[in-house]
Amino acid sequence: MELGTSINNLLKKELKNPEFKREYEAENGKLESAYAVYKAREEMGWTQAKLAKRADVPRSTVSSIESGNNTTIETLNKLAFAMGKKLSINIK
């Protein structure tokens, strides 16, 4: 059995637990935000320092967000605006 398959099977089993599922989905949301910021910044060819300067936030804030740490909508909006983009939030 491949490692990916066994991890997927374990995850499928664990997601049946409501508490695990809630925590997993909360973390997944942070990771999606982290990836969105990282991807947009990379597509622009910007460093974390350049984005931070343009958004008037510390570089450590950009790094923290891209590492999957929680942040505010206000900060995400600043980053999006600095890159000439719009912040969009979906509730599914």
PDB file of N, CA, C and O in Angstrom:
ATOM      1  N   MET A   1       0.845  -1.183   0.000  1.00  0.00           N
ATOM      2  CA  MET A   1       0.000   0.000   0.000  1.00  0.00           C
ATOM      3  C   MET A   1       0.890   1.246   0.000  1.00  0.00           C
ATOM      4  O   MET A   1       1.878   1.307   0.731  1.00  0.00           O
ATOM      5  N   GLU A   2       0.543   2.217  -0.805  1.00  0.00           N
ATOM      6  CA  GLU A   2       1.310   3.450  -0.869  1.00  0.00           C
ATOM      7  C   GLU A   2       1.033   4.294   0.365  1.00  0.00           C
ATOM      8  O   GLU A   2      -0.050   4.221   0.946  1.00  0.00           O
ATOM      9  N   LEU A   3       2.012   5.094   0.761  1.00  0.00           N
ATOM     10  CA  LEU A   3       1.870   5.952   1.934  1.00  0.00           C
ATOM     11  C   LEU A   3       0.686   6.899   1.779  1.00  0.00           C
ATOM     12  O   LEU A   3      -0.087   7.076   2.721  1.00  0.00           O
ATOM     13  N   GLY A   4       0.532   7.510   0.609  1.00  0.00           N
ATOM     14  CA  GLY A   4      -0.564   8.445   0.377  1.00  0.00           C
ATOM     15  C   GLY A   4      -1.918   7.792   0.574  1.00  0.00           C
ATOM     16  O   GLY A   4      -2.838   8.405   1.115  1.00  0.00           O
ATOM     17  N   THR A   5      -2.038   6.559   0.140  1.00  0.00           N
ATOM     18  CA  THR A   5      -3.300   5.841   0.285  1.00  0.00           C
ATOM     19  C   THR A   5      -3.600   5.580   1.751  1.00  0.00           C
ATOM     20  O   THR A   5      -4.736   5.758   2.190  1.00  0.00           O
ATOM     21  N   SER A   6      -2.600   5.160   2.515  1.00  0.00           N
ATOM     22  CA  SER A   6      -2.852   4.876   3.923  1.00  0.00           C
ATOM     23  C   SER A   6      -3.165   6.154   4.699  1.00  0.00           C
ATOM     24  O   SER A   6      -3.982   6.122   5.620  1.00  0.00           O
ATOM     25  N   ILE A   7      -2.540   7.269   4.351  1.00  0.00           N
ATOM     26  CA  ILE A   7      -2.854   8.540   5.000  1.00  0.00           C
ATOM     27  C   ILE A   7      -4.277   8.961   4.644  1.00  0.00           C
ATOM     28  O   ILE A   7      -5.027   9.409   5.511  1.00  0.00           O
ATOM     29  N   ASN A   8      -4.649   8.821   3.380  1.00  0.00           N
ATOM     30  CA  ASN A   8      -6.013   9.159   2.974  1.00  0.00           C
ATOM     31  C   ASN A   8      -7.040   8.302   3.694  1.00  0.00           C
ATOM     32  O   ASN A   8      -8.092   8.798   4.098  1.00  0.00           O
ATOM     33  N   ASN A   9      -6.740   7.013   3.857  1.00  0.00           N
ATOM     34  CA  ASN A   9      -7.660   6.129   4.583  1.00  0.00           C
ATOM     35  C   ASN A   9      -7.775   6.530   6.044  1.00  0.00           C
ATOM     36  O   ASN A   9      -8.869   6.531   6.609  1.00  0.00           O
ATOM     37  N   LEU A  10      -6.650   6.869   6.655  1.00  0.00           N
ATOM     38  CA  LEU A  10      -6.670   7.308   8.050  1.00  0.00           C
ATOM     39  C   LEU A  10      -7.464   8.598   8.190  1.00  0.00           C
ATOM     40  O   LEU A  10      -8.275   8.737   9.105  1.00  0.00           O
ATOM     41  N   LEU A  11      -7.231   9.544   7.279  1.00  0.00           N
ATOM     42  CA  LEU A  11      -7.951  10.812   7.327  1.00  0.00           C
ATOM     43  C   LEU A  11      -9.447  10.586   7.157  1.00  0.00           C
ATOM     44  O   LEU A  11     -10.247  11.179   7.880  1.00  0.00           O
ATOM     45  N   LYS A  12      -9.826   9.751   6.228  1.00  0.00           N
ATOM     46  CA  LYS A  12     -11.239   9.440   5.996  1.00  0.00           C
ATOM     47  C   LYS A  12     -11.881   8.891   7.271  1.00  0.00           C
ATOM     48  O   LYS A  12     -13.005   9.251   7.620  1.00  0.00           O
ATOM     49  N   LYS A  13     -11.159   8.028   7.947  1.00  0.00           N
ATOM     50  CA  LYS A  13     -11.656   7.437   9.199  1.00  0.00           C
ATOM     51  C   LYS A  13     -11.769   8.510  10.288  1.00  0.00           C
ATOM     52  O   LYS A  13     -12.787   8.600  10.975  1.00  0.00           O
ATOM     53  N   GLU A  14     -10.728   9.312  10.436  1.00  0.00           N
ATOM     54  CA  GLU A  14     -10.714  10.334  11.487  1.00  0.00           C
ATOM     55  C   GLU A  14     -11.772  11.416  11.262  1.00  0.00           C
ATOM     56  O   GLU A  14     -12.311  11.966  12.223  1.00  0.00           O
ATOM     57  N   LEU A  15     -12.070  11.723   9.998  1.00  0.00           N
ATOM     58  CA  LEU A  15     -13.068  12.763   9.705  1.00  0.00           C
ATOM     59  C   LEU A  15     -14.483  12.358  10.112  1.00  0.00           C
ATOM     60  O   LEU A  15     -15.390  13.190  10.101  1.00  0.00           O
ATOM     61  N   LYS A  16     -14.677  11.104  10.467  1.00  0.00           N
ATOM     62  CA  LYS A  16     -15.977  10.667  10.975  1.00  0.00           C
ATOM     63  C   LYS A  16     -16.200  11.151  12.402  1.00  0.00           C
ATOM     64  O   LYS A  16     -17.334  11.198  12.879  1.00  0.00           O
ATOM     65  N   ASN A  17     -15.117  11.508  13.080  1.00  0.00           N
ATOM     66  CA  ASN A  17     -15.196  12.060  14.435  1.00  0.00           C
ATOM     67  C   ASN A  17     -15.511  13.551  14.317  1.00  0.00           C
ATOM     68  O   ASN A  17     -14.700  14.296  13.766  1.00  0.00           O
ATOM     69  N   PRO A  18     -16.676  14.015  14.823  1.00  0.00           N
ATOM     70  CA  PRO A  18     -17.082  15.419  14.653  1.00  0.00           C
ATOM     71  C   PRO A  18     -16.075  16.430  15.218  1.00  0.00           C
ATOM     72  O   PRO A  18     -15.858  17.484  14.620  1.00  0.00           O
ATOM     73  N   GLU A  19     -15.471  16.119  16.350  1.00  0.00           N
ATOM     74  CA  GLU A  19     -14.497  17.045  16.942  1.00  0.00           C
ATOM     75  C   GLU A  19     -13.250  17.150  16.064  1.00  0.00           C
ATOM     76  O   GLU A  19     -12.754  18.249  15.818  1.00  0.00           O
ATOM     77  N   PHE A  20     -12.747  16.016  15.596  1.00  0.00           N
ATOM     78  CA  PHE A  20     -11.586  16.017  14.701  1.00  0.00           C
ATOM     79  C   PHE A  20     -11.918  16.777  13.423  1.00  0.00           C
ATOM     80  O   PHE A  20     -11.119  17.583  12.949  1.00  0.00           O
ATOM     81  N   LYS A  21     -13.093  16.518  12.872  1.00  0.00           N
ATOM     82  CA  LYS A  21     -13.499  17.157  11.615  1.00  0.00           C
ATOM     83  C   LYS A  21     -13.552  18.677  11.770  1.00  0.00           C
ATOM     84  O   LYS A  21     -13.110  19.408  10.884  1.00  0.00           O
ATOM     85  N   ARG A  22     -14.090  19.147  12.885  1.00  0.00           N
ATOM     86  CA  ARG A  22     -14.191  20.588  13.127  1.00  0.00           C
ATOM     87  C   ARG A  22     -12.793  21.218  13.183  1.00  0.00           C
ATOM     88  O   ARG A  22     -12.549  22.251  12.560  1.00  0.00           O
ATOM     89  N   GLU A  23     -11.883  20.592  13.929  1.00  0.00           N
ATOM     90  CA  GLU A  23     -10.524  21.114  14.046  1.00  0.00           C
ATOM     91  C   GLU A  23      -9.774  21.048  12.706  1.00  0.00           C
ATOM     92  O   GLU A  23      -9.044  21.971  12.344  1.00  0.00           O
ATOM     93  N   TYR A  24      -9.966  19.959  11.993  1.00  0.00           N
ATOM     94  CA  TYR A  24      -9.323  19.786  10.689  1.00  0.00           C
ATOM     95  C   TYR A  24      -9.775  20.880   9.724  1.00  0.00           C
ATOM     96  O   TYR A  24      -8.954  21.481   9.031  1.00  0.00           O
ATOM     97  N   GLU A  25     -11.066  21.133   9.682  1.00  0.00           N
ATOM     98  CA  GLU A  25     -11.601  22.146   8.771  1.00  0.00           C
ATOM     99  C   GLU A  25     -11.143  23.549   9.155  1.00  0.00           C
ATOM    100  O   GLU A  25     -10.906  24.384   8.283  1.00  0.00           O
ATOM    101  N   ALA A  26     -11.019  23.812  10.454  1.00  0.00           N
ATOM    102  CA  ALA A  26     -10.527  25.119  10.896  1.00  0.00           C
ATOM    103  C   ALA A  26      -9.084  25.327  10.454  1.00  0.00           C
ATOM    104  O   ALA A  26      -8.732  26.395   9.954  1.00  0.00           O
ATOM    105  N   GLU A  27      -8.257  24.313  10.635  1.00  0.00           N
ATOM    106  CA  GLU A  27      -6.860  24.411  10.214  1.00  0.00           C
ATOM    107  C   GLU A  27      -6.750  24.497   8.696  1.00  0.00           C
ATOM    108  O   GLU A  27      -5.914  25.233   8.173  1.00  0.00           O
ATOM    109  N   ASN A  28      -7.576  23.761   8.002  1.00  0.00           N
ATOM    110  CA  ASN A  28      -7.546  23.769   6.542  1.00  0.00           C
ATOM    111  C   ASN A  28      -7.872  25.157   6.004  1.00  0.00           C
ATOM    112  O   ASN A  28      -7.291  25.591   5.009  1.00  0.00           O
ATOM    113  N   GLY A  29      -8.789  25.849   6.651  1.00  0.00           N
ATOM    114  CA  GLY A  29      -9.127  27.212   6.237  1.00  0.00           C
ATOM    115  C   GLY A  29      -7.935  28.148   6.356  1.00  0.00           C
ATOM    116  O   GLY A  29      -7.710  28.984   5.481  1.00  0.00           O
ATOM    117  N   LYS A  30      -7.170  28.012   7.434  1.00  0.00           N
ATOM    118  CA  LYS A  30      -5.982  28.843   7.609  1.00  0.00           C
ATOM    119  C   LYS A  30      -4.941  28.522   6.539  1.00  0.00           C
ATOM    120  O   LYS A  30      -4.282  29.415   6.008  1.00  0.00           O
ATOM    121  N   LEU A  31      -4.807  27.244   6.235  1.00  0.00           N
ATOM    122  CA  LEU A  31      -3.827  26.858   5.216  1.00  0.00           C
ATOM    123  C   LEU A  31      -4.228  27.349   3.833  1.00  0.00           C
ATOM    124  O   LEU A  31      -3.367  27.705   3.029  1.00  0.00           O
ATOM    125  N   GLU A  32      -5.518  27.374   3.548  1.00  0.00           N
ATOM    126  CA  GLU A  32      -5.976  27.905   2.262  1.00  0.00           C
ATOM    127  C   GLU A  32      -5.647  29.387   2.153  1.00  0.00           C
ATOM    128  O   GLU A  32      -5.219  29.851   1.096  1.00  0.00           O
ATOM    129  N   SER A  33      -5.845  30.134   3.237  1.00  0.00           N
ATOM    130  CA  SER A  33      -5.496  31.557   3.246  1.00  0.00           C
ATOM    131  C   SER A  33      -3.999  31.738   3.075  1.00  0.00           C
ATOM    132  O   SER A  33      -3.550  32.604   2.324  1.00  0.00           O
ATOM    133  N   ALA A  34      -3.229  30.915   3.774  1.00  0.00           N
ATOM    134  CA  ALA A  34      -1.769  30.989   3.686  1.00  0.00           C
ATOM    135  C   ALA A  34      -1.310  30.758   2.255  1.00  0.00           C
ATOM    136  O   ALA A  34      -0.469  31.495   1.740  1.00  0.00           O
ATOM    137  N   TYR A  35      -1.855  29.746   1.622  1.00  0.00           N
ATOM    138  CA  TYR A  35      -1.463  29.419   0.256  1.00  0.00           C
ATOM    139  C   TYR A  35      -1.882  30.525  -0.714  1.00  0.00           C
ATOM    140  O   TYR A  35      -1.143  30.850  -1.643  1.00  0.00           O
ATOM    141  N   ALA A  36      -3.061  31.100  -0.498  1.00  0.00           N
ATOM    142  CA  ALA A  36      -3.536  32.161  -1.390  1.00  0.00           C
ATOM    143  C   ALA A  36      -2.606  33.373  -1.339  1.00  0.00           C
ATOM    144  O   ALA A  36      -2.285  33.953  -2.377  1.00  0.00           O
ATOM    145  N   VAL A  37      -2.176  33.756  -0.143  1.00  0.00           N
ATOM    146  CA  VAL A  37      -1.257  34.891  -0.003  1.00  0.00           C
ATOM    147  C   VAL A  37       0.084  34.552  -0.651  1.00  0.00           C
ATOM    148  O   VAL A  37       0.629  35.345  -1.419  1.00  0.00           O
ATOM    149  N   TYR A  38       0.602  33.385  -0.339  1.00  0.00           N
ATOM    150  CA  TYR A  38       1.888  32.950  -0.901  1.00  0.00           C
ATOM    151  C   TYR A  38       1.838  32.930  -2.434  1.00  0.00           C
ATOM    152  O   TYR A  38       2.722  33.474  -3.096  1.00  0.00           O
ATOM    153  N   LYS A  39       0.816  32.309  -2.982  1.00  0.00           N
ATOM    154  CA  LYS A  39       0.702  32.168  -4.430  1.00  0.00           C
ATOM    155  C   LYS A  39       0.612  33.535  -5.117  1.00  0.00           C
ATOM    156  O   LYS A  39       1.292  33.779  -6.114  1.00  0.00           O
ATOM    157  N   ALA A  40      -0.227  34.419  -4.581  1.00  0.00           N
ATOM    158  CA  ALA A  40      -0.372  35.746  -5.179  1.00  0.00           C
ATOM    159  C   ALA A  40       0.947  36.513  -5.128  1.00  0.00           C
ATOM    160  O   ALA A  40       1.336  37.161  -6.099  1.00  0.00           O
ATOM    161  N   ARG A  41       1.627  36.433  -3.994  1.00  0.00           N
ATOM    162  CA  ARG A  41       2.905  37.128  -3.836  1.00  0.00           C
ATOM    163  C   ARG A  41       3.945  36.572  -4.807  1.00  0.00           C
ATOM    164  O   ARG A  41       4.661  37.338  -5.452  1.00  0.00           O
ATOM    165  N   GLU A  42       4.032  35.264  -4.912  1.00  0.00           N
ATOM    166  CA  GLU A  42       4.995  34.628  -5.817  1.00  0.00           C
ATOM    167  C   GLU A  42       4.698  34.968  -7.281  1.00  0.00           C
ATOM    168  O   GLU A  42       5.617  35.206  -8.065  1.00  0.00           O
ATOM    169  N   GLU A  43       3.413  34.989  -7.644  1.00  0.00           N
ATOM    170  CA  GLU A  43       3.045  35.325  -9.027  1.00  0.00           C
ATOM    171  C   GLU A  43       3.474  36.738  -9.393  1.00  0.00           C
ATOM    172  O   GLU A  43       3.754  37.031 -10.555  1.00  0.00           O
ATOM    173  N   MET A  44       3.524  37.612  -8.387  1.00  0.00           N
ATOM    174  CA  MET A  44       3.955  38.989  -8.639  1.00  0.00           C
ATOM    175  C   MET A  44       5.474  39.095  -8.620  1.00  0.00           C
ATOM    176  O   MET A  44       6.027  40.131  -8.990  1.00  0.00           O
ATOM    177  N   GLY A  45       6.147  38.041  -8.194  1.00  0.00           N
ATOM    178  CA  GLY A  45       7.599  38.066  -8.112  1.00  0.00           C
ATOM    179  C   GLY A  45       8.102  38.877  -6.931  1.00  0.00           C
ATOM    180  O   GLY A  45       9.236  39.357  -6.940  1.00  0.00           O
ATOM    181  N   TRP A  46       7.266  39.032  -5.916  1.00  0.00           N
ATOM    182  CA  TRP A  46       7.610  39.826  -4.746  1.00  0.00           C
ATOM    183  C   TRP A  46       8.173  38.958  -3.636  1.00  0.00           C
ATOM    184  O   TRP A  46       7.815  37.789  -3.495  1.00  0.00           O
ATOM    185  N   THR A  47       9.053  39.547  -2.857  1.00  0.00           N
ATOM    186  CA  THR A  47       9.529  38.911  -1.631  1.00  0.00           C
ATOM    187  C   THR A  47       8.528  39.222  -0.521  1.00  0.00           C
ATOM    188  O   THR A  47       7.663  40.086  -0.666  1.00  0.00           O
ATOM    189  N   GLN A  48       8.662  38.510   0.573  1.00  0.00           N
ATOM    190  CA  GLN A  48       7.823  38.821   1.734  1.00  0.00           C
ATOM    191  C   GLN A  48       8.080  40.257   2.194  1.00  0.00           C
ATOM    192  O   GLN A  48       7.153  40.965   2.589  1.00  0.00           O
ATOM    193  N   ALA A  49       9.335  40.675   2.139  1.00  0.00           N
ATOM    194  CA  ALA A  49       9.689  42.028   2.578  1.00  0.00           C
ATOM    195  C   ALA A  49       9.012  43.091   1.708  1.00  0.00           C
ATOM    196  O   ALA A  49       8.532  44.102   2.220  1.00  0.00           O
ATOM    197  N   LYS A  50       8.973  42.862   0.402  1.00  0.00           N
ATOM    198  CA  LYS A  50       8.350  43.841  -0.495  1.00  0.00           C
ATOM    199  C   LYS A  50       6.847  43.923  -0.230  1.00  0.00           C
ATOM    200  O   LYS A  50       6.289  45.019  -0.169  1.00  0.00           O
ATOM    201  N   LEU A  51       6.195  42.780  -0.072  1.00  0.00           N
ATOM    202  CA  LEU A  51       4.763  42.792   0.225  1.00  0.00           C
ATOM    203  C   LEU A  51       4.508  43.488   1.550  1.00  0.00           C
ATOM    204  O   LEU A  51       3.594  44.304   1.661  1.00  0.00           O
ATOM    205  N   ALA A  52       5.303  43.172   2.542  1.00  0.00           N
ATOM    206  CA  ALA A  52       5.129  43.778   3.864  1.00  0.00           C
ATOM    207  C   ALA A  52       5.257  45.303   3.788  1.00  0.00           C
ATOM    208  O   ALA A  52       4.458  46.031   4.378  1.00  0.00           O
ATOM    209  N   LYS A  53       6.256  45.769   3.065  1.00  0.00           N
ATOM    210  CA  LYS A  53       6.465  47.216   2.930  1.00  0.00           C
ATOM    211  C   LYS A  53       5.278  47.869   2.232  1.00  0.00           C
ATOM    212  O   LYS A  53       4.783  48.903   2.679  1.00  0.00           O
ATOM    213  N   ARG A  54       4.825  47.269   1.141  1.00  0.00           N
ATOM    214  CA  ARG A  54       3.696  47.834   0.391  1.00  0.00           C
ATOM    215  C   ARG A  54       2.398  47.822   1.199  1.00  0.00           C
ATOM    216  O   ARG A  54       1.554  48.705   1.049  1.00  0.00           O
ATOM    217  N   ALA A  55       2.248  46.796   2.069  1.00  0.00           N
ATOM    218  CA  ALA A  55       1.023  46.668   2.871  1.00  0.00           C
ATOM    219  C   ALA A  55       1.153  47.365   4.222  1.00  0.00           C
ATOM    220  O   ALA A  55       0.189  47.423   4.987  1.00  0.00           O
ATOM    221  N   ASP A  56       2.338  47.893   4.519  1.00  0.00           N
ATOM    222  CA  ASP A  56       2.612  48.563   5.786  1.00  0.00           C
ATOM    223  C   ASP A  56       2.367  47.641   6.987  1.00  0.00           C
ATOM    224  O   ASP A  56       1.711  48.006   7.963  1.00  0.00           O
ATOM    225  N   VAL A  57       2.920  46.440   6.869  1.00  0.00           N
ATOM    226  CA  VAL A  57       2.882  45.475   7.974  1.00  0.00           C
ATOM    227  C   VAL A  57       4.303  44.926   8.152  1.00  0.00           C
ATOM    228  O   VAL A  57       5.109  44.993   7.223  1.00  0.00           O
ATOM    229  N   PRO A  58       4.612  44.395   9.315  1.00  0.00           N
ATOM    230  CA  PRO A  58       5.941  43.792   9.496  1.00  0.00           C
ATOM    231  C   PRO A  58       6.112  42.563   8.590  1.00  0.00           C
ATOM    232  O   PRO A  58       5.144  41.856   8.310  1.00  0.00           O
ATOM    233  N   ARG A  59       7.343  42.316   8.137  1.00  0.00           N
ATOM    234  CA  ARG A  59       7.608  41.140   7.324  1.00  0.00           C
ATOM    235  C   ARG A  59       7.252  39.874   8.082  1.00  0.00           C
ATOM    236  O   ARG A  59       6.822  38.885   7.487  1.00  0.00           O
ATOM    237  N   SER A  60       7.430  39.905   9.391  1.00  0.00           N
ATOM    238  CA  SER A  60       7.094  38.737  10.206  1.00  0.00           C
ATOM    239  C   SER A  60       5.605  38.400  10.122  1.00  0.00           C
ATOM    240  O   SER A  60       5.221  37.242  10.287  1.00  0.00           O
ATOM    241  N   THR A  61       4.775  39.396   9.868  1.00  0.00           N
ATOM    242  CA  THR A  61       3.334  39.157   9.707  1.00  0.00           C
ATOM    243  C   THR A  61       3.080  38.359   8.439  1.00  0.00           C
ATOM    244  O   THR A  61       2.298  37.409   8.450  1.00  0.00           O
ATOM    245  N   VAL A  62       3.731  38.734   7.351  1.00  0.00           N
ATOM    246  CA  VAL A  62       3.571  38.002   6.088  1.00  0.00           C
ATOM    247  C   VAL A  62       4.067  36.572   6.271  1.00  0.00           C
ATOM    248  O   VAL A  62       3.404  35.621   5.857  1.00  0.00           O
ATOM    249  N   SER A  63       5.219  36.426   6.884  1.00  0.00           N
ATOM    250  CA  SER A  63       5.785  35.096   7.123  1.00  0.00           C
ATOM    251  C   SER A  63       4.855  34.248   7.979  1.00  0.00           C
ATOM    252  O   SER A  63       4.639  33.070   7.695  1.00  0.00           O
ATOM    253  N   SER A  64       4.314  34.843   9.013  1.00  0.00           N
ATOM    254  CA  SER A  64       3.412  34.130   9.917  1.00  0.00           C
ATOM    255  C   SER A  64       2.155  33.657   9.195  1.00  0.00           C
ATOM    256  O   SER A  64       1.724  32.519   9.382  1.00  0.00           O
ATOM    257  N   ILE A  65       1.573  34.510   8.384  1.00  0.00           N
ATOM    258  CA  ILE A  65       0.372  34.151   7.619  1.00  0.00           C
ATOM    259  C   ILE A  65       0.695  33.029   6.646  1.00  0.00           C
ATOM    260  O   ILE A  65      -0.062  32.065   6.531  1.00  0.00           O
ATOM    261  N   GLU A  66       1.816  33.152   5.946  1.00  0.00           N
ATOM    262  CA  GLU A  66       2.193  32.133   4.971  1.00  0.00           C
ATOM    263  C   GLU A  66       2.565  30.801   5.640  1.00  0.00           C
ATOM    264  O   GLU A  66       2.615  29.762   4.982  1.00  0.00           O
ATOM    265  N   SER A  67       2.820  30.841   6.932  1.00  0.00           N
ATOM    266  CA  SER A  67       3.102  29.610   7.686  1.00  0.00           C
ATOM    267  C   SER A  67       1.831  28.964   8.214  1.00  0.00           C
ATOM    268  O   SER A  67       1.875  27.906   8.842  1.00  0.00           O
ATOM    269  N   GLY A  68       0.698  29.609   7.956  1.00  0.00           N
ATOM    270  CA  GLY A  68      -0.580  29.035   8.366  1.00  0.00           C
ATOM    271  C   GLY A  68      -1.106  29.536   9.693  1.00  0.00           C
ATOM    272  O   GLY A  68      -2.058  28.976  10.238  1.00  0.00           O
ATOM    273  N   ASN A  69      -0.495  30.587  10.219  1.00  0.00           N
ATOM    274  CA  ASN A  69      -0.997  31.144  11.475  1.00  0.00           C
ATOM    275  C   ASN A  69      -2.197  32.044  11.219  1.00  0.00           C
ATOM    276  O   ASN A  69      -2.365  32.599  10.133  1.00  0.00           O
ATOM    277  N   ASN A  70      -3.005  32.169  12.224  1.00  0.00           N
ATOM    278  CA  ASN A  70      -4.236  32.944  12.112  1.00  0.00           C
ATOM    279  C   ASN A  70      -3.921  34.424  11.951  1.00  0.00           C
ATOM    280  O   ASN A  70      -2.884  34.902  12.410  1.00  0.00           O
ATOM    281  N   THR A  71      -4.818  35.140  11.302  1.00  0.00           N
ATOM    282  CA  THR A  71      -4.665  36.579  11.126  1.00  0.00           C
ATOM    283  C   THR A  71      -6.057  37.204  11.071  1.00  0.00           C
ATOM    284  O   THR A  71      -7.065  36.513  11.222  1.00  0.00           O
ATOM    285  N   THR A  72      -6.100  38.489  10.858  1.00  0.00           N
ATOM    286  CA  THR A  72      -7.383  39.185  10.779  1.00  0.00           C
ATOM    287  C   THR A  72      -7.768  39.420   9.319  1.00  0.00           C
ATOM    288  O   THR A  72      -6.928  39.397   8.420  1.00  0.00           O
ATOM    289  N   ILE A  73      -9.037  39.642   9.120  1.00  0.00           N
ATOM    290  CA  ILE A  73      -9.524  39.997   7.785  1.00  0.00           C
ATOM    291  C   ILE A  73      -8.907  41.324   7.363  1.00  0.00           C
ATOM    292  O   ILE A  73      -8.586  41.519   6.191  1.00  0.00           O
ATOM    293  N   GLU A  74      -8.743  42.221   8.305  1.00  0.00           N
ATOM    294  CA  GLU A  74      -8.141  43.520   8.012  1.00  0.00           C
ATOM    295  C   GLU A  74      -6.730  43.358   7.436  1.00  0.00           C
ATOM    296  O   GLU A  74      -6.376  44.019   6.460  1.00  0.00           O
ATOM    297  N   THR A  75      -5.935  42.483   8.038  1.00  0.00           N
ATOM    298  CA  THR A  75      -4.577  42.272   7.543  1.00  0.00           C
ATOM    299  C   THR A  75      -4.584  41.615   6.172  1.00  0.00           C
ATOM    300  O   THR A  75      -3.829  42.015   5.286  1.00  0.00           O
ATOM    301  N   LEU A  76      -5.433  40.606   5.993  1.00  0.00           N
ATOM    302  CA  LEU A  76      -5.537  39.969   4.673  1.00  0.00           C
ATOM    303  C   LEU A  76      -5.957  40.987   3.619  1.00  0.00           C
ATOM    304  O   LEU A  76      -5.464  40.959   2.491  1.00  0.00           O
ATOM    305  N   ASN A  77      -6.860  41.877   3.984  1.00  0.00           N
ATOM    306  CA  ASN A  77      -7.313  42.910   3.052  1.00  0.00           C
ATOM    307  C   ASN A  77      -6.172  43.861   2.698  1.00  0.00           C
ATOM    308  O   ASN A  77      -6.041  44.264   1.542  1.00  0.00           O
ATOM    309  N   LYS A  78      -5.345  44.225   3.680  1.00  0.00           N
ATOM    310  CA  LYS A  78      -4.187  45.084   3.416  1.00  0.00           C
ATOM    311  C   LYS A  78      -3.232  44.424   2.420  1.00  0.00           C
ATOM    312  O   LYS A  78      -2.729  45.067   1.498  1.00  0.00           O
ATOM    313  N   LEU A  79      -2.996  43.136   2.626  1.00  0.00           N
ATOM    314  CA  LEU A  79      -2.089  42.421   1.733  1.00  0.00           C
ATOM    315  C   LEU A  79      -2.659  42.349   0.318  1.00  0.00           C
ATOM    316  O   LEU A  79      -1.948  42.585  -0.659  1.00  0.00           O
ATOM    317  N   ALA A  80      -3.936  42.023   0.219  1.00  0.00           N
ATOM    318  CA  ALA A  80      -4.577  41.945  -1.095  1.00  0.00           C
ATOM    319  C   ALA A  80      -4.515  43.300  -1.797  1.00  0.00           C
ATOM    320  O   ALA A  80      -4.138  43.377  -2.967  1.00  0.00           O
ATOM    321  N   PHE A  81      -4.880  44.359  -1.091  1.00  0.00           N
ATOM    322  CA  PHE A  81      -4.878  45.705  -1.666  1.00  0.00           C
ATOM    323  C   PHE A  81      -3.482  46.097  -2.133  1.00  0.00           C
ATOM    324  O   PHE A  81      -3.326  46.693  -3.198  1.00  0.00           O
ATOM    325  N   ALA A  82      -2.466  45.763  -1.335  1.00  0.00           N
ATOM    326  CA  ALA A  82      -1.086  46.096  -1.695  1.00  0.00           C
ATOM    327  C   ALA A  82      -0.669  45.424  -2.995  1.00  0.00           C
ATOM    328  O   ALA A  82       0.174  45.942  -3.728  1.00  0.00           O
ATOM    329  N   MET A  83      -1.269  44.259  -3.281  1.00  0.00           N
ATOM    330  CA  MET A  83      -0.942  43.537  -4.517  1.00  0.00           C
ATOM    331  C   MET A  83      -1.905  43.886  -5.649  1.00  0.00           C
ATOM    332  O   MET A  83      -1.841  43.286  -6.722  1.00  0.00           O
ATOM    333  N   GLY A  84      -2.793  44.848  -5.419  1.00  0.00           N
ATOM    334  CA  GLY A  84      -3.751  45.244  -6.451  1.00  0.00           C
ATOM    335  C   GLY A  84      -4.856  44.221  -6.638  1.00  0.00           C
ATOM    336  O   GLY A  84      -5.434  44.099  -7.718  1.00  0.00           O
ATOM    337  N   LYS A  85      -5.140  43.490  -5.576  1.00  0.00           N
ATOM    338  CA  LYS A  85      -6.162  42.444  -5.642  1.00  0.00           C
ATOM    339  C   LYS A  85      -7.274  42.740  -4.644  1.00  0.00           C
ATOM    340  O   LYS A  85      -7.166  43.634  -3.806  1.00  0.00           O
ATOM    341  N   LYS A  86      -8.343  41.964  -4.760  1.00  0.00           N
ATOM    342  CA  LYS A  86      -9.483  42.097  -3.865  1.00  0.00           C
ATOM    343  C   LYS A  86      -9.564  40.863  -2.979  1.00  0.00           C
ATOM    344  O   LYS A  86      -9.388  39.737  -3.444  1.00  0.00           O
ATOM    345  N   LEU A  87      -9.832  41.086  -1.706  1.00  0.00           N
ATOM    346  CA  LEU A  87     -10.035  39.971  -0.788  1.00  0.00           C
ATOM    347  C   LEU A  87     -11.446  39.456  -0.983  1.00  0.00           C
ATOM    348  O   LEU A  87     -12.401  40.231  -1.035  1.00  0.00           O
ATOM    349  N   SER A  88     -11.571  38.137  -1.091  1.00  0.00           N
ATOM    350  CA  SER A  88     -12.867  37.511  -1.254  1.00  0.00           C
ATOM    351  C   SER A  88     -12.974  36.406  -0.213  1.00  0.00           C
ATOM    352  O   SER A  88     -12.055  35.602  -0.057  1.00  0.00           O
ATOM    353  N   ILE A  89     -14.090  36.369   0.494  1.00  0.00           N
ATOM    354  CA  ILE A  89     -14.307  35.360   1.527  1.00  0.00           C
ATOM    355  C   ILE A  89     -15.545  34.553   1.151  1.00  0.00           C
ATOM    356  O   ILE A  89     -16.598  35.112   0.844  1.00  0.00           O
ATOM    357  N   ASN A  90     -15.401  33.245   1.181  1.00  0.00           N
ATOM    358  CA  ASN A  90     -16.528  32.362   0.884  1.00  0.00           C
ATOM    359  C   ASN A  90     -16.892  31.566   2.118  1.00  0.00           C
ATOM    360  O   ASN A  90     -16.016  31.022   2.791  1.00  0.00           O
ATOM    361  N   ILE A  91     -18.158  31.493   2.416  1.00  0.00           N
ATOM    362  CA  ILE A  91     -18.635  30.628   3.481  1.00  0.00           C
ATOM    363  C   ILE A  91     -19.435  29.547   2.819  1.00  0.00           C
ATOM    364  O   ILE A  91     -20.444  29.802   2.162  1.00  0.00           O
ATOM    365  N   LYS A  92     -18.963  28.315   3.003  1.00  0.00           N
ATOM    366  CA  LYS A  92     -19.613  27.188   2.328  1.00  0.00           C
ATOM    367  C   LYS A  92     -20.329  26.319   3.332  1.00  0.00           C
ATOM    368  O   LYS A  92     -20.939  25.317   2.957  1.00  0.00           O
TER     369      LYS A  92
END
